[in-house]
Amino acid sequence: MNEMPNIEQANEMTASKISADKVQVYYGDTHAIKDVDIEIEPRTVTAFIGPSGCGKSTFLRTLNRMNDTIDICRVEGSIKIDGEDIYDPKVDPVQLRAKVGMVFQKPNPFPKSIYDNIAYGPRIHGLARNKSELDDIVSSSLQKAGLWEEVKNRLDEPGTGMSGGQQQRLCIARAIAVSPEVILMDEPCSALDPIATAKVEELIDELRENFTIVIVTHSMQQAARVSQRTAFFHLGVLVEEGPTQEIFTNPKDKRTQDYITGRFG
């Protein structure tokens, strides 16, 4: 019997999707991220936790070069996705952001129809040759985001008219539409009520089958529910990273222990 697929699968599981080495981030003279090394596994949800201002969102934004948009920001060290240095001058940030999608804290649908919110990315990246292919991308993205049944009869209505939870799932569908490999989520549920949060968390769990997901969350309960691996940041330093259950039940570093037990943060 041919065993090759199993070996390939094993290799895929052990190889990192994202590899960060000695990453530093400076805002002018402020050293915001110090010496971060982390390997992020494919098709896994990795949660970044830590007190406000600890650098978790800043580090998240290095993974698709969102910090490039801030004049005084400079990033040092190496970040590789599938072995390719994303800060190499040859890398086009626009193409990178198609591969590494982003969902923000506050739902930010475009002031366009639900259909056009999803179709926007595939149109600018030339992913559909005709209207029928575009229709397929829109419906499959909305299905993957668990929204299709709710919106299929009102695709021409504005995305801004939806509820907060629906808007956030629309933004996730919009990120999926360009077939990214990685989805970054910066506190995607902090503006949502508990029911909408539960739907987004369920969605994150389903998306993990096809995407590598990195989520910044201020909620330790959320990190425990949705992630397989957790990284704890404090004062710009990655204190420790490991399997979520281990970080929450048996952290190696006293700072992690103190944060998890509520002594600070």
N, C-alpha and C positions, 0 to 999 in steps of 0.2 A: 504494500500500500504506500502511496506517495505521502510522505510526512511534511513536505515542504511548506504548505500553507501554515502549519502549526508553528514552524520555526519563524516564518515571517511575522506571524501574529505576535509571537513572543518578543521578537525584535522591536515591533511597533510599540508594544506595551512598555518595554524597558527604556527605549530612546526618549529623551526629553523632547517636548514640543517647543518649549521656550527655555533658554539657558541664559541666565544673567551672571556676569562675572565682574566683581569689584565695581559695581555701579555707584557713581557719585552724582548727585544733582545739586547744583548751586543756583540760587536766585540772587544775582548780584554777589554780595559778600556772604550771604547766608548759606551755610552748608546744610541743605534740607535732607538729603539722603546720603548715608555714609556706608561705603563698602558693602553693598548688598550683593550676596551670592545666593542664587536660588535656581533650582531645576523645576520646571512645571511640566507635569506628565500629560500626555495626550488623553483626550476624552475623559477628563477628570474635572471636578469642580474644586478649585483651590480658593479658599477664603482668606482675605487679608483682614486681620482684626487689630485693634489697638485703640488707645484713647484719641480724642480729637487732636488734630495737628501733629500726629506722630509720623506722617509721611506716607501712609498707605495709599491715598489717592494720588499723590505726587508720583509714587513709584508705578502705580497702575498706568498713569499717563505716559510713562517712558516706553511702555510696551507697544504703543502705536504712534509714538512721536508726537503726541498732542502737546507736549511741552515746547515743541518747535515754534508754536504760535505765540510764545511769551518771550519778548525781546531779551529780558535780562536773565533768561534761564539757560544754563549750560549743563550738558550731560556728559559724563566721562565713564570709561569702562566699556564693557561689551555686552550687547544683548543680541542673542541669535535666535531666530525662529527657523526650525528645520535646518540648523547649521549655517544659516545665512545671516551675516551681521546687518541688522536693520538700520544701523547708523552709517553704513557704507555710503559715500557720496553718490554711488550709482543707483541707490535704491530710491524710487519715486514714492514720497510719502502718501500720495493719493492712492497708488496701487497697494501700498502697505495697508492703508486703512480699509481697503476693500477686503483684504485678507484677515485683518484684525478689526472686527466691528466693535462699536462702543454704544453702551446704553447708559444714559446719565441718571442722576439722582431725581431730577424733576422731568416728568414726561415732556418731550419737546417735539410733538408732531409738527410737520410743516403746515402752513396755512393753505392746504390743498385738500383735495378729496382723499378719502381713505385709499382709493385705488392709486392715485398719483403719489401718495406717500410711499407706497411700496414700490411703484414702478420707477420712481426717480433714479435710484441707484443703478438698476439694470439698464436703464436708458443711457445714463452717462458712461457706463462701462461697456456698452455695446453687447450686452449679454443675450439680447433677444433679437432675432432677425425679422420678426413680424409681430403683428398685434396678437395673434393666437399664442405665440410663445410667451409674450409678455403676460397675457391673461393667465397662462399656466403658472408662471413664476409668482404672480400676485396671489392666486388661489392657494398654491402649495405653501407659500410663506405664511399666509394667514392661517392655514390649517396647522402648520407646525407650531404657530404661536397660540393655538387654541382659540382663535377668534373667528374662524370662518363662519360657523353657524350663527354667531351673533351679528355679523355684518354683511353677509353675502347678498342681502337684498337692498343694501344702502351704500354700495361702494362709491357712489357719486356724491355722498354727503361729506361735509368737512370732517377731517380727523379731529379737529379741535372741539367738535361737538360731542365727543364721546366722554364717558366717565373717566376718572383718573386712572383706574386700573386697566381699563380698555386702552387708554392712550399709551400706557407703558407697554402693554403687550403689542400694540401697533408699532411702537418704536423697536421692540425686539423683532417683530416680523420684518420691519424695514432693514434692520441689521442683517437678518438671515437672507434677505432677497438677493444679495450680491454673492451668495455662497462663500461666506468667510470660513476660515478654519478655526479661528479663535474669537470668542466674544468676551469683551471686558464689560463689567457692570459695576458702576460706581454708586453704591447704596441705592439700588434700583427700587427698593420698597419703602424708603423712608418717608415718601410723601403719600403713601397708600394706606387705606384702612385694612384691618386684619383679614377680611374676606378676599380683597384684591391681592393682598400679600400672599395668602395661601395659594391663590391661583398662579401667581408668578413663580413661587417656590416649586410648585408642581411642574410648571413648565421648564424650569431650570433643570430639574431632575430628568425630564424627557429629552431635553436638548443635549444632555451630556453624552447620549449615544452617538451623536454625530459631530459634536463640537468640543473644543477645549474651552473651559469657562473659568474666568478669574473674576471673583466678586469681592468688592470692598463692602464690608457691612459693619455698622456700629452695634449690631445685635448679635451677641454671642449665641443666643438661642437659634438665630437664623443660620449662623455659621455651622452650628452643630447639626442642624436639620439638613442643610443642602450640600455641604461639602464633604469631600473624601480626605482632603488635606487642608491644613490651616497654617498660616504664617502670622506670627505675632510681631508687630512693629511697635517700637517705643523710641521716641526722640530721634527719629530718622534712622534708627538701626533695626535691622531684622534680627530680633532676639533669638527666635527659634522657629523651626518649620518642621512639620511631620504629619503623620496620619491624624486626622481630626480627633478621633477618640483618645489617642495618646496625649495630644496637646491639652485636651480638656480634663483628662482623668489623672495623667501622670506627667505633667510638664517637667522638663529638666532644669529650667531656669527659674529662680525665685521671682524675678520680675513678671514672668508669665503667670506663675502661681498667684501672685498678688493681684494681678489684673483680673484673672478669672474668678477669684474669690471676692472681688469687689473692694479690695483695699485701696485701689486708686483707679482713676479713669473716668 
